[in-house]
């Protein structure tokens, strides 16, 4: 019985004690692992699990065994090297025929205005305001049960684990969301290729693949993707996107050819052009650039552990050397020229510089946008969700509030100048960076006041709502006293901002009253486990003993983001409840070459179940006119078949660790969920969150948001899927035809 990389990962990926076991690495390297970050969040292993590691633990739970025989995975992986296959082993690669092209060309080309009102999906979130909403209503509550698969597409460029130059290249789970514009679907593969697809038949029109797959896996999340952007100026139509190894690329949307006038032959190197140039070991780019008013706005995914790279580097004089800059940039959509830079860590003489004490502004890095930005093209604003500074979990070397870390910031699209900002966490030492684009919306408060708003979901479970013109909170935000730290050198902010409205969408802080109590045994085990650690309210700092924080560093809300129904002024926020332990360990060497502390984070569970009371994930519907929650439901049944739970009669518990992207239509919410190990495409009733339809997807799906569009006489809904061992796929559904 052959045990391969799943055995390796499942042997070391346990939530109670997450530690690296290098002796298992050779087996994992067979499937593309370069270091322990294949399954963990750091190259050295330990700390928390990444998405792949989380999935592996779920697989272990489902089988209820310590190790798994996965010979079936070996066979599938080898077949996928040749061509993408469906679950029954049939080749799915199809290319558009002349007859199909003629049929597609006969359809009218709609006006492109970067909204969904014409039945297209021209931006990553449908529109540039991150609403993930479409007014299409052919598919509704009364007929959603009649959905059937219209077509399935699989990528020839991204067949899963690949053999390249004698090495296996293992991608992350597929996390992309396609566009549908000008009668074509566009998708970015995990290896940074782009494919144009016929939206009627699911056949490939053109493909473009850079050489990203030939390089080593990018530092953050490996080979992964979110999507692409579209821009049209007259007859000039372009696909704009970033490759994970740091290239900004412009393709002709009709042919897939590089646009010669953009950058150097269609390509701009994002690793240059900053006050400190980046390397591929410091940053990666899977996020989608925004294209607003002819400006491309680009962030980056800087390496969260960059300070420890220098710590290990025997050539570095200090761990503070050359930390990755998280500055946000604007590029001209025609030429690719860099036209502005917003310095997220203010330099000498700039606004906010005085919030970085002891000259920490000189060396600190990160404070980047790893999620998406959103825009109001009429106002000329772009809204940034910014992250924490270098050494996210310890701030003794960067005293002060640290603007603009963990802040929502509005910039002028044309110039990159700051218009307003709001710092959501002062001196962030919990990795509570902002993981979702701020949602642009208009609504009337219940007193009749018209509001142009932007809403920022957070990892902490708060929803901050601002007037997007002025940046003033729509409802009062109060500064409340925050817990102190006993960690030498650490000086947390004395207060933190708390919105008075709307209410939080998940529990905050952790106490004995919060532990799982579905059975007396589970409760007893949980109480014994938490007795090892420090407990406290939201914003309790890390400690040498270990502090349980809730929500954990993964949220609350995460990259799935929120969705907004403008017809009813309702905002929908998916969230997960996943406490973690922050534990500080002094680094004995001290001095200039080493940071004073290493603060690790790891999950905390009992019998492979969340240590908290359910629901373990949820979907909340906010009435924005009132600033209240309309309804809140668990996101899925959860592990009710677990060995410790299957004898109980339980309601839905919520799927642990899930905060999926949501597609909202006038009557339905579509999302990707789970039933046990099966990936499911679901529709919920928008009025109450009740599940009204479900279909099993032909493969492993993660949390990317579905899309919908109308072409010909049909409305389609499309889900993306693909495990690391599978081809990237899109599955399109439409109503059964008479």
C-alpha positions as CSV (number, residue, x, y, z in Angstrom):
1,X,0.0,0.0,0.0
2,X,1.6,3.2,-1.2
3,X,1.3,6.3,1.0
4,X,2.3,9.5,-0.7
5,X,2.0,13.2,-0.1
6,X,-1.4,13.0,1.6
7,X,0.1,10.6,4.1
8,X,2.9,13.1,4.7
9,X,0.5,16.0,5.2
10,X,-2.1,14.1,7.3
11,X,0.6,12.8,9.6
12,X,1.7,16.3,10.5
13,X,-1.4,18.5,10.0
14,X,-3.2,18.2,13.3
15,X,-4.8,21.2,14.9
16,X,-4.0,20.5,18.5
17,X,-0.2,20.5,17.9
18,X,1.0,21.7,14.5
19,X,4.6,21.0,14.0
20,X,6.8,20.3,11.0
21,X,8.3,16.8,10.5
22,X,11.0,17.2,7.9
23,X,11.4,13.4,7.5
24,X,8.1,13.4,5.5
25,X,9.2,16.1,3.1
26,X,10.8,13.8,0.4
27,X,7.5,12.0,-0.1
28,X,5.7,15.3,-0.4
29,X,8.3,16.6,-2.9
30,X,7.0,14.0,-5.4
31,X,3.9,16.1,-5.6
32,X,5.5,19.5,-5.9
33,X,6.4,20.4,-2.4
34,X,9.5,22.6,-2.0
35,X,9.2,23.1,1.7
36,X,6.5,22.7,4.5
37,X,4.5,25.7,3.1
38,X,3.0,23.1,0.7
39,X,0.5,22.5,3.6
40,X,1.5,25.1,6.2
41,X,1.6,28.9,6.2
42,X,5.3,29.1,6.5
43,X,8.2,27.3,4.7
44,X,9.5,25.9,7.9
45,X,6.2,24.2,8.8
46,X,4.3,24.5,12.1
47,X,2.0,27.5,12.8
48,X,-1.3,27.4,10.9
49,X,-2.5,25.4,7.9
50,X,-2.9,26.8,4.5
51,X,-6.0,26.0,2.3
52,X,-4.5,22.7,1.1
53,X,-3.6,21.6,4.7
54,X,-7.1,22.5,5.9
55,X,-8.6,20.4,3.1
56,X,-6.3,17.4,4.0
57,X,-7.4,17.5,7.6
58,X,-11.1,17.4,6.5
59,X,-10.3,14.4,4.3
60,X,-8.8,12.7,7.3
61,X,-11.9,13.5,9.4
62,X,-14.2,12.1,6.8
63,X,-12.3,8.8,6.6
64,X,-11.9,8.7,10.4
65,X,-8.4,7.2,10.1
66,X,-4.9,8.4,11.0
67,X,-3.6,7.7,7.5
68,X,-5.2,7.4,4.1
69,X,-4.5,5.1,1.1
70,X,-4.7,7.5,-1.9
71,X,-3.6,5.3,-4.8
72,X,-6.6,6.7,-6.7
73,X,-5.0,10.1,-6.4
74,X,-1.7,8.9,-7.9
75,X,-3.5,7.4,-10.9
76,X,-5.6,10.6,-11.4
77,X,-2.6,12.8,-11.2
78,X,-0.7,10.8,-13.8
79,X,-3.6,10.9,-16.2
80,X,-4.1,14.6,-15.7
81,X,-0.6,15.3,-16.9
82,X,-1.6,14.3,-20.4
83,X,-5.0,16.0,-20.6
84,X,-7.8,17.2,-18.2
85,X,-10.4,14.6,-17.4
86,X,-13.8,14.4,-15.8
87,X,-14.6,12.2,-12.8
88,X,-15.0,9.2,-15.1
89,X,-11.7,9.7,-16.9
90,X,-13.1,11.2,-20.1
91,X,-11.1,13.9,-21.9
92,X,-12.8,17.3,-21.5
93,X,-10.7,19.5,-23.7
94,X,-12.8,21.0,-26.5
95,X,-11.9,23.8,-28.9
96,X,-14.4,26.0,-30.7
97,X,-15.3,24.9,-34.2
98,X,-15.9,27.3,-37.1
99,X,-19.7,26.6,-36.8
100,X,-19.7,27.4,-33.1
101,X,-17.7,30.6,-33.7
102,X,-20.2,31.6,-36.4
103,X,-23.1,31.1,-34.0
104,X,-21.4,33.1,-31.3
105,X,-20.5,35.9,-33.7
106,X,-24.2,36.2,-34.8
107,X,-25.1,37.3,-31.3
108,X,-25.2,41.1,-30.5
109,X,-22.3,42.7,-28.6
110,X,-23.7,44.5,-25.6
111,X,-22.6,47.9,-24.3
112,X,-19.8,47.5,-21.8
113,X,-20.4,49.7,-18.7
114,X,-18.7,47.5,-16.1
115,X,-22.0,46.6,-14.4
116,X,-24.2,43.5,-14.6
117,X,-27.3,45.3,-15.9
118,X,-26.9,44.1,-19.5
119,X,-26.7,40.4,-18.4
120,X,-22.9,40.2,-18.4
121,X,-20.2,39.8,-15.7
122,X,-17.6,42.2,-16.8
123,X,-15.6,42.6,-13.6
124,X,-14.3,40.2,-10.9
125,X,-17.2,41.1,-8.6
126,X,-19.7,41.7,-11.4
127,X,-19.2,45.4,-11.1
128,X,-16.3,47.7,-10.0
129,X,-18.0,48.2,-6.6
130,X,-17.6,44.6,-5.4
131,X,-21.3,43.9,-5.2
132,X,-21.4,40.4,-6.7
133,X,-25.0,41.1,-7.8
134,X,-26.9,40.5,-11.0
135,X,-30.5,41.6,-11.8
136,X,-31.1,38.5,-14.0
137,X,-34.1,36.6,-12.8
138,X,-34.9,33.9,-15.3
139,X,-33.7,31.5,-12.6
140,X,-35.8,32.0,-9.5
141,X,-37.2,30.3,-6.5
142,X,-40.1,28.7,-8.4
143,X,-37.9,27.0,-11.0
144,X,-34.4,26.6,-9.6
145,X,-35.0,22.9,-9.1
146,X,-35.0,22.5,-12.9
147,X,-31.4,23.6,-13.3
148,X,-29.2,21.2,-15.3
149,X,-25.6,21.1,-16.5
150,X,-25.4,23.0,-19.8
151,X,-21.7,22.3,-20.3
152,X,-18.4,21.6,-18.5
153,X,-15.1,23.1,-19.5
154,X,-11.6,21.9,-18.3
155,X,-8.3,23.6,-18.8
156,X,-5.7,22.2,-21.0
157,X,-3.2,24.7,-19.5
158,X,-4.0,23.8,-15.9
159,X,-4.6,20.0,-15.6
160,X,-3.6,19.9,-12.0
161,X,-0.2,18.7,-10.8
162,X,2.1,18.9,-13.8
163,X,5.5,17.5,-14.8
164,X,7.7,20.4,-15.9
165,X,11.5,20.2,-16.5
166,X,11.6,16.9,-14.5
167,X,9.7,18.4,-11.5
168,X,6.2,18.0,-10.3
169,X,4.4,21.4,-10.0
170,X,1.6,21.2,-7.6
171,X,-0.9,24.1,-7.7
172,X,-3.2,25.4,-5.0
173,X,-6.9,24.7,-5.0
174,X,-8.6,26.6,-7.8
175,X,-10.0,29.9,-6.5
176,X,-10.7,31.8,-9.7
177,X,-13.9,33.6,-10.8
178,X,-14.4,34.1,-14.5
179,X,-15.6,37.1,-16.4
180,X,-18.3,37.1,-19.1
181,X,-18.1,40.1,-21.4
182,X,-18.4,40.7,-25.2
183,X,-19.9,37.2,-25.6
184,X,-16.8,35.5,-24.2
185,X,-15.8,33.9,-20.8
186,X,-12.3,34.7,-19.6
187,X,-10.5,32.8,-16.8
188,X,-7.0,32.8,-15.4
189,X,-5.5,29.4,-14.6
190,X,-3.5,28.6,-11.4
191,X,-0.3,28.7,-13.5
192,X,-1.1,32.2,-14.7
193,X,-2.4,31.3,-18.1
194,X,-5.6,32.9,-19.6
195,X,-8.3,31.2,-21.6
196,X,-11.2,32.6,-23.6
197,X,-14.2,30.3,-23.6
198,X,-17.5,30.2,-25.7
199,X,-20.2,30.9,-23.1
200,X,-22.8,28.9,-25.1
201,X,-20.9,25.7,-25.4
202,X,-18.0,25.7,-23.0
203,X,-15.4,25.3,-25.8
204,X,-12.0,27.0,-25.8
205,X,-11.6,29.9,-28.2
206,X,-8.0,30.9,-27.4
207,X,-5.3,30.2,-24.8
208,X,-2.3,32.2,-23.5
209,X,0.3,30.7,-21.2
210,X,3.4,32.6,-19.8
211,X,6.4,30.7,-18.4
212,X,5.2,31.0,-14.8
213,X,4.9,27.2,-14.4
214,X,8.6,26.8,-15.1
215,X,9.6,28.8,-12.0
216,X,9.4,27.8,-8.4
217,X,6.1,28.1,-6.6
218,X,5.3,31.7,-5.6
219,X,5.9,32.5,-2.0
220,X,2.3,33.1,-0.9
221,X,-0.3,30.3,-1.6
222,X,1.9,28.8,-4.4
223,X,0.5,28.5,-7.9
224,X,-3.0,30.0,-7.4
225,X,-5.4,32.5,-9.0
226,X,-8.3,34.8,-8.4
227,X,-9.1,36.1,-11.9
228,X,-8.6,38.8,-14.5
229,X,-9.9,42.3,-15.5
230,X,-11.4,43.6,-18.7
231,X,-11.0,47.0,-20.3
232,X,-12.4,48.5,-23.5
233,X,-11.6,51.8,-25.0
234,X,-13.3,52.2,-28.4
235,X,-12.4,49.1,-30.5
236,X,-9.5,48.3,-28.2
237,X,-10.4,45.4,-25.8
238,X,-7.9,44.0,-23.3
239,X,-7.6,41.4,-20.7
240,X,-5.5,42.8,-17.9
241,X,-4.1,40.6,-15.2
242,X,-1.1,39.8,-13.0
243,X,0.9,36.6,-13.1
244,X,1.8,35.0,-9.8
245,X,5.5,35.7,-10.4
246,X,5.0,39.4,-10.7
247,X,4.2,40.4,-14.3
248,X,1.4,42.8,-15.3
249,X,0.1,41.5,-18.6
250,X,-2.2,42.9,-21.3
251,X,-3.8,40.6,-23.9
252,X,-6.0,41.4,-26.9
253,X,-9.4,40.1,-25.7
254,X,-10.3,38.8,-29.1
255,X,-7.1,36.9,-30.0
256,X,-5.2,36.4,-26.8
257,X,-2.1,38.0,-28.3
258,X,0.1,40.3,-26.2
259,X,-0.6,44.0,-26.7
260,X,2.7,45.4,-28.0
261,X,2.2,49.0,-26.9
262,X,1.7,47.9,-23.3
263,X,4.9,47.9,-21.3
264,X,7.6,45.9,-23.1
265,X,5.7,43.8,-25.6
266,X,2.6,43.5,-23.4
267,X,4.3,42.9,-20.1
268,X,5.3,45.1,-17.1
269,X,7.6,43.8,-14.3
270,X,5.9,44.5,-11.0
271,X,9.0,43.6,-9.0
272,X,10.6,46.9,-10.0
273,X,9.4,50.5,-9.7
274,X,9.2,50.7,-5.9
275,X,11.5,52.4,-3.4
276,X,12.7,48.8,-2.6
277,X,12.5,46.4,-5.4
278,X,10.7,43.1,-4.7
279,X,11.9,39.5,-5.3
280,X,9.9,36.4,-6.0
281,X,10.7,35.2,-2.5
282,X,9.1,38.3,-1.0
283,X,5.8,38.7,-2.9
284,X,3.4,37.0,-5.3
285,X,0.3,38.2,-7.2
286,X,-2.9,36.1,-7.5
287,X,-5.2,39.0,-6.8
288,X,-7.1,40.8,-9.5
289,X,-6.1,44.3,-10.5
290,X,-8.9,46.9,-10.7
291,X,-9.2,48.9,-13.9
292,X,-11.0,52.1,-13.2
293,X,-11.1,55.3,-15.4
294,X,-8.3,54.0,-17.6
295,X,-6.0,53.3,-14.6
296,X,-4.9,49.8,-13.4
297,X,-4.7,49.7,-9.6
298,X,-2.3,46.9,-8.5
299,X,-1.6,45.6,-5.0
300,X,0.5,42.5,-4.0
301,X,0.7,39.5,-1.6
302,X,3.9,40.2,0.3
303,X,5.3,37.4,2.3
304,X,4.0,37.4,5.9
305,X,7.2,35.8,7.2
306,X,9.6,38.0,5.3
307,X,11.4,39.1,8.5
308,X,12.3,35.5,9.2
309,X,13.8,35.1,5.8
310,X,16.5,37.6,6.9
311,X,16.7,35.9,10.3
312,X,17.7,32.7,8.4
313,X,19.9,34.4,5.9
314,X,23.5,34.2,7.1
315,X,24.5,37.1,4.8
316,X,22.0,39.5,6.3
317,X,23.3,42.0,8.8
318,X,19.8,42.6,10.3
319,X,16.4,41.0,10.1
320,X,15.1,44.4,9.1
321,X,17.0,44.5,5.8
322,X,15.0,44.9,2.5
323,X,11.6,44.0,3.8
324,X,9.0,43.8,1.0
325,X,7.2,47.1,0.3
326,X,3.4,46.9,0.1
327,X,2.9,50.1,-1.8
328,X,-0.1,50.3,-4.1
329,X,0.4,51.5,-7.7
330,X,-1.5,52.9,-10.6
331,X,-0.6,52.1,-14.2
332,X,-1.8,53.6,-17.5
333,X,-4.1,51.1,-19.1
334,X,-2.9,51.9,-22.6
335,X,0.9,52.1,-22.2
336,X,1.5,50.2,-18.9
337,X,3.4,53.2,-17.6
338,X,3.5,53.5,-13.8
339,X,1.8,56.9,-13.1
340,X,1.5,56.9,-9.3
341,X,2.5,55.1,-6.1
342,X,0.7,55.3,-2.8
343,X,3.2,54.7,0.0
344,X,1.3,52.6,2.6
345,X,4.0,53.3,5.2
346,X,4.3,57.1,5.1
347,X,7.8,58.3,4.6
348,X,9.5,61.3,6.2
349,X,7.3,64.4,5.8
350,X,4.2,62.5,4.7
351,X,0.9,62.3,6.5
352,X,0.9,59.6,9.1
353,X,4.7,59.3,9.4
354,X,4.5,60.3,13.1
355,X,2.5,57.2,13.8
356,X,5.6,55.1,13.3
357,X,7.7,55.7,16.3
358,X,11.5,55.0,16.7
359,X,12.0,55.5,13.0
360,X,10.3,52.2,12.2
361,X,8.9,53.7,9.0
362,X,12.4,53.4,7.6
363,X,12.6,49.6,7.5
364,X,9.1,48.2,8.0
365,X,7.4,46.4,5.1
366,X,4.1,44.7,4.1
367,X,1.0,46.9,4.7
368,X,-0.2,45.7,1.3
369,X,-3.4,45.0,-0.5
370,X,-3.6,41.2,-1.1
371,X,-7.3,41.2,-1.7
372,X,-9.2,43.2,-4.3
373,X,-9.8,46.9,-4.4
374,X,-13.1,48.5,-5.4
375,X,-14.0,51.8,-7.2
376,X,-16.5,54.5,-7.6
377,X,-15.7,55.8,-11.1
378,X,-18.1,58.7,-10.8
379,X,-16.4,60.1,-7.7
380,X,-13.0,59.0,-9.1
381,X,-12.2,57.0,-5.9
382,X,-10.5,53.7,-5.4
383,X,-10.9,52.0,-2.0
384,X,-8.1,50.0,-0.6
385,X,-8.3,47.3,2.1
386,X,-4.9,47.3,3.7
387,X,-3.1,44.8,5.8
388,X,-0.9,44.6,8.9
389,X,2.9,45.6,8.9
390,X,5.9,43.3,9.0
391,X,5.9,40.8,11.9
392,X,2.1,40.9,11.9
393,X,1.9,39.4,15.4
394,X,4.5,41.4,17.3
395,X,4.9,45.2,17.2
396,X,7.5,46.0,19.8
397,X,9.9,47.2,17.1
398,X,7.2,49.4,15.5
399,X,5.5,51.4,18.3
400,X,2.6,53.7,17.5
401,X,-0.7,53.3,15.6
402,X,1.1,52.5,12.4
403,X,-0.9,54.2,9.6
404,X,-2.1,53.0,7.1
405,X,-1.9,49.4,8.3
406,X,-5.2,47.6,8.6
407,X,-7.1,50.7,7.3
408,X,-9.7,51.4,4.6
409,X,-8.2,54.1,2.4
410,X,-9.8,56.1,-0.4
411,X,-7.5,57.4,-3.1
412,X,-7.9,59.6,-6.2
413,X,-7.9,57.1,-9.1
414,X,-5.9,59.5,-11.4
415,X,-3.3,60.7,-9.0
416,X,-3.1,58.1,-6.1
417,X,-3.5,60.9,-3.6
418,X,-5.2,60.1,-0.3
419,X,-8.7,61.4,0.0
420,X,-9.7,59.9,3.4
421,X,-8.8,56.9,5.6
422,X,-10.1,55.1,8.6
423,X,-7.8,52.9,10.6
424,X,-9.8,49.8,11.7
425,X,-7.2,48.3,14.0
426,X,-4.5,50.4,15.7
427,X,-1.0,48.8,15.9
428,X,-2.2,45.5,14.5
429,X,-0.6,42.5,16.3
430,X,-3.3,39.9,15.5
431,X,-2.9,39.7,11.7
432,X,-6.4,41.2,11.4
433,X,-5.7,42.6,8.0
434,X,-8.6,43.6,5.8
435,X,-9.3,40.6,3.5
436,X,-12.1,41.8,1.3
437,X,-12.7,44.7,-1.1
438,X,-14.9,47.4,0.5
439,X,-18.4,47.2,-1.0
440,X,-19.7,50.3,-2.8
441,X,-23.5,50.9,-2.2
442,X,-26.2,53.4,-2.1
443,X,-29.1,53.2,0.4
444,X,-31.5,55.3,2.4
445,X,-31.4,55.1,6.2
446,X,-34.7,54.4,7.9
447,X,-35.0,58.2,8.6
448,X,-34.9,58.9,4.9
449,X,-31.3,60.1,4.6
450,X,-29.7,59.1,1.3
451,X,-26.2,57.5,1.9
452,X,-23.4,57.0,-0.6
453,X,-21.6,54.3,1.4
454,X,-18.7,51.9,1.3
455,X,-18.9,48.9,3.7
456,X,-15.8,47.1,5.0
457,X,-16.2,43.5,6.3
458,X,-13.4,42.5,8.7
459,X,-11.7,39.4,10.1
460,X,-12.8,40.5,13.6
461,X,-16.5,40.1,12.7
462,X,-17.3,43.8,12.5
463,X,-18.8,45.6,9.5
464,X,-17.6,49.2,9.3
465,X,-19.8,51.4,7.1
466,X,-18.5,54.8,5.9
467,X,-19.7,57.7,3.8
468,X,-17.6,57.0,0.8
469,X,-17.4,60.7,-0.1
470,X,-16.1,62.0,3.2
471,X,-15.0,58.8,5.0
472,X,-17.1,59.6,8.1
473,X,-18.7,56.5,9.7
474,X,-22.4,56.2,8.8
475,X,-23.0,55.0,12.4
476,X,-20.9,56.1,15.3
477,X,-17.7,54.3,16.0
478,X,-16.4,54.5,19.6
479,X,-12.9,54.0,20.9
480,X,-13.0,51.4,23.8
481,X,-10.2,50.5,26.2
482,X,-8.2,47.5,24.9
483,X,-6.4,44.7,26.8
484,X,-2.8,45.3,27.8
485,X,0.2,43.1,27.1
486,X,2.8,41.6,29.5
487,X,5.1,40.7,26.6
488,X,8.4,42.7,27.1
489,X,8.6,45.5,24.6
490,X,5.1,45.2,23.3
491,X,2.9,48.3,23.6
492,X,-0.6,47.7,22.2
493,X,-2.9,50.6,21.4
494,X,-4.7,51.6,24.6
495,X,-8.0,51.8,22.7
496,X,-9.5,50.2,19.6
497,X,-12.5,51.3,17.4
498,X,-15.8,49.5,17.8
499,X,-18.8,50.4,15.6
500,X,-22.1,50.9,17.4
501,X,-23.9,49.7,14.3
502,X,-24.3,47.3,12.6
503,X,-23.9,44.4,15.1
504,X,-21.0,41.9,14.7
505,X,-21.6,39.0,12.4
506,X,-19.6,36.5,14.5
507,X,-18.7,36.0,18.1
508,X,-15.7,37.9,19.5
509,X,-13.3,37.1,22.2
510,X,-13.1,33.7,24.0
511,X,-14.1,32.5,27.5
512,X,-15.0,29.2,29.2
513,X,-18.6,29.8,28.2
514,X,-17.7,29.6,24.5
515,X,-16.5,26.0,24.3
516,X,-18.2,23.3,22.4
517,X,-20.9,21.7,24.5
518,X,-22.7,19.3,22.1
519,X,-21.8,16.5,24.4
520,X,-20.5,16.4,28.0
521,X,-17.3,14.7,26.8
522,X,-16.6,17.3,24.2
523,X,-17.1,20.1,26.7
524,X,-14.9,18.5,29.3
525,X,-12.1,17.9,26.7
526,X,-12.4,21.5,25.5
527,X,-12.3,23.0,29.0
528,X,-9.1,20.9,29.7
529,X,-7.5,22.1,26.4
530,X,-8.2,25.8,26.9
531,X,-6.9,25.7,30.5
532,X,-3.4,25.8,29.0
533,X,-3.9,29.2,27.5
534,X,-4.8,32.8,28.3
535,X,-8.4,33.8,27.5
536,X,-9.9,37.2,27.0
537,X,-12.0,39.7,25.0
538,X,-11.4,40.8,21.4
539,X,-7.9,42.3,21.0
540,X,-6.3,40.3,23.8
541,X,-2.5,40.2,22.8
542,X,-0.3,37.2,22.3
543,X,1.6,35.8,25.3
544,X,4.4,33.4,26.1
545,X,1.7,31.1,27.7
546,X,-0.3,31.2,24.5
547,X,-3.5,33.3,24.0
548,X,-6.7,32.1,22.3
549,X,-8.0,34.8,20.0
550,X,-11.4,34.7,18.4
551,X,-11.8,35.2,15.5
552,X,-8.5,33.8,14.5
553,X,-6.1,35.2,11.9
554,X,-8.3,33.7,9.2
555,X,-11.5,35.5,10.2
556,X,-14.4,36.1,10.5
557,X,-14.8,37.4,6.9
558,X,-12.1,36.4,4.4
559,X,-11.3,36.7,0.7
560,X,-14.8,35.5,-0.3
561,X,-16.0,39.0,0.5
562,X,-19.5,40.3,0.8
563,X,-22.4,40.7,-1.7
564,X,-25.0,43.4,-2.0
565,X,-28.6,43.5,-3.3
566,X,-29.3,47.1,-4.2
567,X,-33.1,46.4,-4.7
568,X,-33.6,45.7,-1.0
569,X,-30.5,47.4,0.5
570,X,-29.3,44.1,1.9
571,X,-25.6,43.1,2.4
572,X,-24.7,39.4,2.7
573,X,-21.6,38.5,4.6
574,X,-20.2,34.9,4.8
575,X,-18.0,34.2,7.8
576,X,-16.2,31.5,9.7
577,X,-15.6,31.0,13.4
578,X,-12.1,29.6,13.9
579,X,-10.2,30.6,17.1
580,X,-6.4,30.3,17.1
581,X,-3.6,30.3,19.6
582,X,-1.0,33.1,19.4
583,X,2.1,32.1,21.3
584,X,5.3,34.2,21.7
585,X,8.7,32.6,21.9
586,X,11.7,34.7,22.8
587,X,14.6,34.3,20.4
588,X,17.6,33.8,22.6
589,X,20.2,35.3,20.3
590,X,18.6,38.7,20.3
591,X,20.5,41.6,18.9
592,X,20.3,43.3,15.5
593,X,20.3,40.2,13.4
594,X,17.3,38.5,15.0
595,X,13.8,39.7,15.9
596,X,13.2,39.6,19.7
597,X,10.2,37.2,19.4
598,X,8.7,34.7,17.1
599,X,4.9,34.6,17.5
600,X,3.3,31.6,16.0
601,X,-0.4,30.9,15.3
602,X,-2.1,27.5,15.2
603,X,-5.6,26.2,15.2
604,X,-7.2,24.7,18.3
605,X,-9.7,21.8,18.1
606,X,-11.0,18.9,20.1
607,X,-11.3,15.5,18.4
608,X,-10.9,17.3,15.1
609,X,-13.9,19.5,15.8
610,X,-13.9,23.3,16.4
611,X,-13.4,24.1,20.0
612,X,-16.3,26.7,20.0
613,X,-20.0,26.3,20.0
614,X,-21.6,26.3,16.6
615,X,-22.4,27.7,14.1
616,X,-18.9,27.2,12.8
617,X,-19.6,29.2,9.7
618,X,-22.5,31.4,8.8
619,X,-24.1,33.8,6.3
620,X,-25.6,37.1,7.7
621,X,-28.0,39.4,5.9
622,X,-27.8,43.0,6.9
623,X,-30.6,45.5,6.4
624,X,-28.4,48.5,5.6
625,X,-31.2,51.0,6.0
626,X,-31.5,50.1,9.7
627,X,-28.0,48.8,10.4
628,X,-29.4,45.5,11.7
629,X,-29.2,41.8,10.9
630,X,-32.3,40.6,9.0
631,X,-31.4,36.9,9.3
632,X,-28.4,34.7,10.0
633,X,-28.1,31.0,9.1
634,X,-25.4,28.4,9.5
635,X,-23.4,27.8,6.3
636,X,-24.2,24.2,5.6
637,X,-24.9,21.1,7.8
638,X,-21.3,20.8,9.0
639,X,-19.7,17.6,10.3
640,X,-22.9,16.0,11.7
641,X,-21.6,12.6,10.6
642,X,-18.5,12.9,12.8
643,X,-17.9,10.0,15.1
644,X,-18.6,12.1,18.2
645,X,-21.8,13.6,16.7
646,X,-23.5,11.1,14.4
647,X,-25.6,9.7,17.3
648,X,-27.1,13.2,18.0
649,X,-30.1,14.9,16.4
650,X,-28.4,18.2,15.4
651,X,-29.5,21.2,13.4
652,X,-27.1,22.7,10.8
653,X,-23.7,23.4,12.4
654,X,-22.0,25.3,9.7
655,X,-19.1,24.0,7.6
656,X,-15.9,24.6,9.6
657,X,-13.4,27.0,8.0
658,X,-15.7,28.1,5.2
659,X,-16.5,31.7,4.1
660,X,-17.4,31.3,0.4
661,X,-18.0,34.0,-2.1
662,X,-21.7,34.6,-2.8
663,X,-23.5,35.4,-6.0
664,X,-26.8,37.4,-5.4
665,X,-29.7,37.6,-7.8
666,X,-33.2,39.1,-7.1
667,X,-34.5,35.9,-5.5
668,X,-31.5,33.6,-4.9
669,X,-28.0,33.4,-3.4
670,X,-25.6,31.0,-5.1
671,X,-22.5,29.6,-3.4
672,X,-20.2,26.6,-3.3
673,X,-20.5,24.5,-0.2
674,X,-19.8,21.0,1.2
675,X,-21.7,17.9,2.2
676,X,-19.1,15.7,3.8
677,X,-16.3,15.5,1.3
678,X,-18.5,16.3,-1.7
679,X,-18.5,19.8,-3.2
680,X,-22.0,21.2,-3.7
681,X,-23.4,24.0,-5.8
682,X,-26.2,25.6,-3.7
683,X,-29.0,28.1,-4.0
684,X,-30.5,29.8,-0.9
685,X,-33.7,31.8,-0.7
686,X,-32.6,35.4,-0.5
687,X,-35.4,36.3,2.0
688,X,-34.4,33.9,4.8
689,X,-31.3,31.9,3.8
690,X,-33.1,28.6,3.4
691,X,-31.5,26.1,1.0
692,X,-33.8,25.6,-2.0
693,X,-31.5,23.7,-4.4
694,X,-28.3,21.7,-4.4
695,X,-26.3,19.8,-6.9
696,X,-23.0,17.8,-6.5
697,X,-20.1,19.3,-8.5
698,X,-17.9,17.0,-10.6
699,X,-14.7,17.6,-8.6
700,X,-13.3,19.5,-5.6
701,X,-14.4,23.1,-5.3
702,X,-13.1,25.8,-2.9
703,X,-14.7,29.2,-2.1
704,X,-14.6,31.3,-5.2
705,X,-17.8,33.2,-6.0
706,X,-20.0,31.9,-8.9
707,X,-21.2,34.2,-11.7
708,X,-24.3,34.5,-13.8
709,X,-24.9,35.8,-17.3
710,X,-27.5,35.8,-20.1
711,X,-26.8,34.8,-23.7
712,X,-29.2,33.7,-26.4
713,X,-32.4,33.0,-24.6
714,X,-30.9,31.5,-21.4
715,X,-29.5,32.6,-18.1
716,X,-26.5,30.6,-17.0
717,X,-24.9,30.2,-13.5
718,X,-21.2,29.1,-13.5
719,X,-19.1,27.6,-10.7
720,X,-15.3,27.1,-10.8
721,X,-13.6,24.1,-9.3
722,X,-10.4,22.1,-9.2
723,X,-8.4,20.4,-6.5
724,X,-4.6,20.5,-6.7
725,X,-4.6,17.1,-8.4
726,X,-7.5,18.0,-10.8
727,X,-7.8,20.2,-13.9
728,X,-9.3,23.6,-13.5
729,X,-12.9,23.4,-14.5
730,X,-16.0,25.5,-15.0
731,X,-19.5,24.0,-14.8
732,X,-22.4,26.0,-16.3
733,X,-26.0,25.4,-15.4
734,X,-29.2,26.6,-17.1
735,X,-32.9,25.7,-16.8
736,X,-34.0,22.5,-18.6
737,X,-35.3,23.2,-22.0
738,X,-38.8,22.0,-23.1
